[in-house]
Amino acid sequence: NGVIEYVNPMACRTTGYSRKELIGNSPKMLKLGEEPQDEYDSIWEMVSGGKEWKGLFHNRRKTGEWYWESAMITPIVDEKNNITQILTIKEDITERKRTEENLILSEQRFRQVVEHSQTVIWELDKDGKYIYVNQVCESVYGYSPEEMIGKMYFYDLATEENRYEIKEKGLWN
């Protein structure tokens, strides 16, 4: 009938609504997020058509606080393949999203620092092959990042004597 029949305690903690407020009401009361109505209509059409839907919602708790949730909405069918209920499983992923956003910002800052540095900066894989070099390497060593990354080893820039010592004496690996 399109009403909420059951909620677990986590649903109440996540949304801020009590069991009494949720049970017997339409899930529409939880549409407090950024998604437009046509997106909800599309999800309902998919699920009522017998298909599972997975995705993210950016919603508001009863208090107005924003949160992110990962959701899976799937129809439950009887032996005649008639939909009898719809099961929704949601997980509050607000902290994960916050961590991802902070990681992206941190990487952007790091990249800006590295790319604008006048110091040679590189990163090597476990075998000593360049997996990152900044643009300064070209003015210092004469090789562009494209010529070095994935194609050269750090000892390729060493003198012949140092290269022999590095390879033969096992100073790398």
Secondary structure, 3 states (H helix, E strand, C coil): CCCCCCCCHHHHHHHCCCHHHHCCCCHHHHCCCCCCHHHHHHHHHHHHCCCCEEEEEEEECCCCCEEEEEEEEEEEECCCCCEEEEEEEEEECHHHHHHHHHHHHHHHHHHHHHHHCCCCCEEECCCCEEEEECCHHHHHHCCCHHHHCCCCEHHHHCCHHHHHHHHHCCCCC
